[in-house]
């Protein structure tokens, strides 16, 4: 969870307690928190592969790592 998302979630809890769950502002904030959480998940998912090389396609990947006859020599 990002710092921004944590801050908005905390604010959402406080506003829900004070104004109720069906208040228009609370509902809008709830949607914002949900969208931010989805965006965070989308952004963070590829970060697990930060160290992995990026290739345009499978053929390029194979060409880079398939040893040639000369290399086995």
DSSP file (Angstrom, degrees, kcal/mol; ACC not computed):
  #  RESIDUE AA STRUCTURE BP1 BP2  ACC     N-H-->O    O-->H-N    N-H-->O    O-->H-N    TCO  KAPPA ALPHA  PHI   PSI    X-CA   Y-CA   Z-CA
    1    1 A X              0   0    0      0, 0.0    36,-0.1     0, 0.0     2,-0.0   0.000 360.0 360.0 360.0 130.4    0.0    0.0    0.0
    2    2 A X     >  -     0   0    0      1,-0.1     4,-2.5    34,-0.1     5,-0.2  -0.270 360.0-111.7 -73.8 163.8    1.4    3.3   -1.0
    3    3 A X  H  > S+     0   0    0      1,-0.2     4,-2.3     2,-0.2     5,-0.2   0.894 119.6  51.4 -61.5 -40.8    1.8    6.2    1.5
    4    4 A X  H  > S+     0   0    0      1,-0.2     4,-2.4     2,-0.2    -1,-0.2   0.917 110.2  48.2 -62.8 -44.3   -0.9    8.1   -0.4
    5    5 A X  H  > S+     0   0    0      1,-0.2     4,-2.4     2,-0.2    -2,-0.2   0.894 110.9  50.9 -65.1 -40.4   -3.3    5.2   -0.2
    6    6 A X  H  X S+     0   0    0     -4,-2.5     4,-2.2     2,-0.2    -1,-0.2   0.905 110.6  49.5 -63.6 -41.6   -2.6    4.7    3.5
    7    7 A X  H  X S+     0   0    0     -4,-2.3     4,-2.2     1,-0.2    -2,-0.2   0.922 113.1  45.8 -64.1 -44.7   -3.3    8.4    4.2
    8    8 A X  H  X S+     0   0    0     -4,-2.4     4,-2.5     2,-0.2    -2,-0.2   0.870 111.0  53.2 -67.4 -36.2   -6.6    8.3    2.2
    9    9 A X  H  X S+     0   0    0     -4,-2.4     4,-2.2     2,-0.2    -1,-0.2   0.908 109.4  48.7 -64.1 -41.3   -7.6    5.1    3.9
   10   10 A X  H  X S+     0   0    0     -4,-2.2     4,-2.1     2,-0.2    -2,-0.2   0.921 112.2  48.3 -63.8 -43.8   -7.1    6.6    7.3
   11   11 A X  H  X S+     0   0    0     -4,-2.2     4,-2.8     1,-0.2     5,-0.2   0.889 109.0  54.5 -62.8 -39.2   -9.0    9.7    6.3
   12   12 A X  H  X S+     0   0    0     -4,-2.5     4,-2.6     1,-0.2    -2,-0.2   0.909 107.3  50.1 -61.2 -43.2  -11.8    7.5    5.0
   13   13 A X  H  X S+     0   0    0     -4,-2.2     4,-2.1     2,-0.2    -1,-0.2   0.923 112.8  46.6 -61.2 -44.7  -12.1    5.7    8.3
   14   14 A X  H  X S+     0   0    0     -4,-2.1     4,-1.9     1,-0.2    -2,-0.2   0.923 114.7  46.0 -64.5 -44.6  -12.3    9.0   10.2
   15   15 A X  H  X>S+     0   0    0     -4,-2.8     4,-3.3     1,-0.2     5,-0.6   0.882 111.1  52.9 -67.9 -37.1  -14.9   10.5    7.8
   16   16 A X  H  X5S+     0   0    0     -4,-2.6     4,-1.6    -5,-0.2    -1,-0.2   0.910 110.3  48.3 -62.9 -41.8  -17.0    7.3    7.9
   17   17 A X  H  <5S+     0   0    0     -4,-2.1    -1,-0.2    -5,-0.2    -2,-0.2   0.878 119.8  38.0 -65.7 -37.2  -17.0    7.3   11.7
   18   18 A X  H  <5S+     0   0    0     -4,-1.9    -2,-0.2    -5,-0.2    -3,-0.2   0.915 132.1  20.4 -82.4 -44.4  -18.0   11.0   11.8
   19   19 A X  H  <5S-     0   0    0     -4,-3.3    -3,-0.2     1,-0.2    -2,-0.2   0.574 107.2-109.7-106.6 -11.5  -20.4   11.3    8.8
   20   20 A X    ><< -     0   0    0     -4,-1.6     3,-1.0    -5,-0.6    -1,-0.2  -0.066  30.8 -83.6  96.6 158.0  -21.6    7.8    8.2
   21   21 A X  T 3  S+     0   0    0      1,-0.2    -1,-0.1    -4,-0.1    -5,-0.1   0.688 121.7  55.9 -73.7 -18.9  -20.9    5.4    5.3
   22   22 A X  T 3  S+     0   0    0     -3,-0.2    -1,-0.2    -6,-0.1    -2,-0.1   0.365  74.3 122.2 -99.1   5.7  -23.6    6.7    3.0
   23   23 A X    <>  -     0   0    0     -3,-1.0     4,-2.5     1,-0.1     5,-0.2  -0.425  68.4-126.3 -66.3 142.6  -22.4   10.4    3.0
   24   24 A X  H  > S+     0   0    0      1,-0.2     4,-2.2     2,-0.2     5,-0.2   0.897 109.1  47.8 -60.7 -43.3  -21.7   11.6   -0.6
   25   25 A X  H  > S+     0   0    0      2,-0.2     4,-2.4     1,-0.2    -1,-0.2   0.886 111.7  50.7 -65.9 -38.3  -18.2   12.8    0.3
   26   26 A X  H  > S+     0   0    0      2,-0.2     4,-2.5     1,-0.2    -2,-0.2   0.909 110.2  49.7 -65.3 -42.0  -17.4    9.5    2.1
   27   27 A X  H  X S+     0   0    0     -4,-2.5     4,-2.0     2,-0.2    -2,-0.2   0.897 111.5  48.5 -64.4 -40.1  -18.6    7.5   -0.9
   28   28 A X  H  X S+     0   0    0     -4,-2.2     4,-2.2     2,-0.2    -2,-0.2   0.907 112.2  48.7 -65.4 -41.4  -16.5    9.6   -3.3
   29   29 A X  H  X S+     0   0    0     -4,-2.4     4,-2.5     2,-0.2    -2,-0.2   0.888 108.5  54.4 -65.6 -38.0  -13.4    9.1   -1.1
   30   30 A X  H  X S+     0   0    0     -4,-2.5     4,-2.2     1,-0.2    -1,-0.2   0.912 109.2  47.8 -61.1 -42.5  -14.1    5.4   -0.9
   31   31 A X  H  X S+     0   0    0     -4,-2.0     4,-2.7     2,-0.2     5,-0.2   0.894 110.6  51.9 -64.5 -40.3  -14.1    5.2   -4.7
   32   32 A X  H  X S+     0   0    0     -4,-2.2     4,-2.4     2,-0.2    -2,-0.2   0.914 110.3  48.2 -63.3 -42.2  -10.8    7.3   -4.8
   33   33 A X  H  X S+     0   0    0     -4,-2.5     4,-2.4     2,-0.2    -1,-0.2   0.910 112.2  49.5 -63.7 -42.1   -9.2    4.9   -2.4
   34   34 A X  H  X S+     0   0    0     -4,-2.2     4,-2.1     2,-0.2    -2,-0.2   0.920 112.5  46.5 -64.4 -43.9  -10.3    1.9   -4.4
   35   35 A X  H  X S+     0   0    0     -4,-2.7     4,-2.5     1,-0.2    -1,-0.2   0.890 112.5  50.6 -65.5 -38.8   -9.1    3.3   -7.7
   36   36 A X  H  X S+     0   0    0     -4,-2.4     4,-2.7    -5,-0.2    -1,-0.2   0.893 109.2  51.1 -65.9 -39.1   -5.8    4.2   -6.1
   37   37 A X  H  X S+     0   0    0     -4,-2.4     4,-2.3     2,-0.2    -2,-0.2   0.904 111.5  47.7 -64.2 -40.8   -5.4    0.7   -4.7
   38   38 A X  H  X S+     0   0    0     -4,-2.1     4,-2.2     2,-0.2    -2,-0.2   0.904 112.4  49.1 -65.8 -40.6   -6.1   -0.7   -8.2
   39   39 A X  H  X S+     0   0    0     -4,-2.5     4,-2.5     2,-0.2    -2,-0.2   0.909 110.8  50.5 -65.1 -41.5   -3.6    1.7   -9.7
   40   40 A X  H  X S+     0   0    0     -4,-2.7     4,-2.8     1,-0.2     5,-0.2   0.916 110.8  49.0 -61.3 -43.5   -1.0    0.7   -7.1
   41   41 A X  H  X S+     0   0    0     -4,-2.3     4,-1.6     1,-0.2    -1,-0.2   0.894 112.3  48.4 -64.1 -39.4   -1.5   -2.9   -7.8
   42   42 A X  H  X S+     0   0    0     -4,-2.2     4,-0.7     1,-0.2    -1,-0.2   0.898 115.6  43.9 -67.5 -40.3   -1.2   -2.4  -11.5
   43   43 A X  H  < S+     0   0    0     -4,-2.5     4,-0.4     1,-0.2     3,-0.2   0.896 116.2  45.9 -71.8 -40.8    2.0   -0.3  -11.1
   44   44 A X  H >< S+     0   0    0     -4,-2.8     3,-0.7    -5,-0.2     4,-0.5   0.742  94.8  76.1 -79.2 -23.1    3.7   -2.6   -8.6
   45   45 A X  H >< S+     0   0    0     -4,-1.6     3,-1.2     1,-0.2    -1,-0.2   0.922  97.4  44.3 -57.8 -48.1    3.0   -5.9  -10.3
   46   46 A X  G >< S+     0   0    0     -4,-0.7     3,-1.9    -3,-0.2    -1,-0.2   0.716  95.6  79.4 -69.9 -16.9    5.7   -5.5  -13.0
   47   47 A X  G X  S+     0   0    0     -3,-0.7     3,-1.3    -4,-0.4    -1,-0.2   0.676  75.7  73.6 -67.5 -15.0    8.2   -4.3  -10.4
   48   48 A X  G <  S+     0   0    0     -3,-1.2    -1,-0.3    -4,-0.5     3,-0.3   0.756  99.0  48.0 -64.8 -21.9    8.8   -7.9   -9.3
   49   49 A X  G X  S+     0   0    0     -3,-1.9     3,-1.1    -4,-0.2    -1,-0.3  -0.063  71.0 125.6-109.5  30.9   10.7   -8.3  -12.6
   50   50 A X  T <  S+     0   0    0     -3,-1.3    -1,-0.2     1,-0.3    -2,-0.1   0.879  76.2  47.5 -59.8 -39.2   12.9   -5.2  -12.4
   51   51 A X  T 3  S+     0   0    0     -3,-0.3    -1,-0.3    -4,-0.2     2,-0.2   0.605  90.9 101.1 -79.5 -10.2   16.1   -7.1  -12.8
   52   52 A X  S <  S-     0   0    0     -3,-1.1     2,-0.1     1,-0.1    -3,-0.1  -0.517  79.0-113.4 -77.8 139.9   14.8   -9.2  -15.7
   53   53 A X        -     0   0    0     -2,-0.2     2,-0.5     1,-0.1    -1,-0.1  -0.397  27.2-125.9 -69.3 149.7   15.9   -8.1  -19.2
   54   54 A X        -     0   0    0     -2,-0.1     2,-0.4     7,-0.0    -1,-0.1  -0.848  29.0-176.2-100.0 129.3   13.2   -6.8  -21.5
   55   55 A X        -     0   0    0     -2,-0.5     3,-0.1     1,-0.1     4,-0.0  -0.944  29.7-137.3-125.8 147.3   12.8   -8.4  -24.9
   56   56 A X  S    S-     0   0    0     -2,-0.4     2,-0.3     1,-0.2    -1,-0.1   0.870  83.5 -14.1 -69.8 -36.6   10.5   -7.5  -27.7
   57   57 A X  S  > S-     0   0    0      1,-0.1     4,-1.7    -3,-0.1    -1,-0.2  -0.939  73.6 -91.2-156.9 176.3    9.6  -11.1  -28.5
   58   58 A X  H  > S+     0   0    0     -2,-0.3     4,-2.7     1,-0.2     5,-0.2   0.864 118.9  57.6 -65.5 -37.8   10.6  -14.7  -27.8
   59   59 A X  H  > S+     0   0    0      1,-0.2     4,-2.5     2,-0.2    -1,-0.2   0.900 106.6  49.1 -61.9 -40.5   12.8  -14.9  -30.9
   60   60 A X  H  > S+     0   0    0      2,-0.2     4,-2.0     1,-0.2    -1,-0.2   0.915 110.8  50.6 -64.2 -42.3   14.9  -12.0  -29.6
   61   61 A X  H  X S+     0   0    0     -4,-1.7     4,-1.5     1,-0.2    -2,-0.2   0.925 112.7  46.0 -62.0 -44.9   15.2  -13.6  -26.2
   62   62 A X  H  X S+     0   0    0     -4,-2.7     4,-1.9     1,-0.2    -1,-0.2   0.889 110.4  53.6 -66.0 -39.0   16.3  -16.9  -27.7
   63   63 A X  H  < S+     0   0    0     -4,-2.5    -1,-0.2     1,-0.2    -2,-0.2   0.859 108.6  50.3 -64.1 -34.7   18.8  -15.2  -30.0
   64   64 A X  H  < S+     0   0    0     -4,-2.0    -1,-0.2     1,-0.2    -2,-0.2   0.856 123.4  27.3 -72.0 -34.3   20.4  -13.5  -27.0
   65   65 A X  H  < S+     0   0    0     -4,-1.5     2,-0.7    -5,-0.2    -2,-0.2   0.429  91.0 101.1-114.9   0.2   20.8  -16.6  -24.9
   66   66 A X  S  < S-     0   0    0     -4,-1.9     2,-0.1    -5,-0.1    -4,-0.0  -0.780  72.2-129.7 -87.0 118.0   21.2  -19.5  -27.3
   67   67 A X        -     0   0    0     -2,-0.7     2,-0.1     1,-0.1    -2,-0.1  -0.369  18.8-135.2 -67.9 144.1   24.8  -20.3  -27.6
   68   68 A X     >  -     0   0    0      1,-0.1     4,-1.3    -2,-0.1     3,-0.2  -0.436  26.2-103.0 -90.5 170.8   26.2  -20.6  -31.1
   69   69 A X  H  > S+     0   0    0      1,-0.2     4,-1.5     2,-0.2     3,-0.3   0.884 121.8  56.2 -61.1 -39.3   28.5  -23.4  -32.4
   70   70 A X  H  4 S+     0   0    0      1,-0.2    -1,-0.2     2,-0.2    -3,-0.0   0.861 103.8  53.6 -62.8 -35.7   31.5  -21.0  -32.1
   71   71 A X  H  4 S+     0   0    0     -3,-0.2    -1,-0.2     1,-0.2    -2,-0.2   0.825 110.8  45.4 -70.0 -30.3   30.8  -20.4  -28.5
   72   72 A X  H  <        0   0    0     -4,-1.3    -1,-0.2    -3,-0.3    -2,-0.2   0.776 360.0 360.0 -78.8 -25.6   30.8  -24.1  -27.7
   73   73 A X     <        0   0    0     -4,-1.5    -1,-0.2    -5,-0.2    -2,-0.1   0.227 360.0 360.0 -12.2 360.0   34.0  -24.5  -29.8
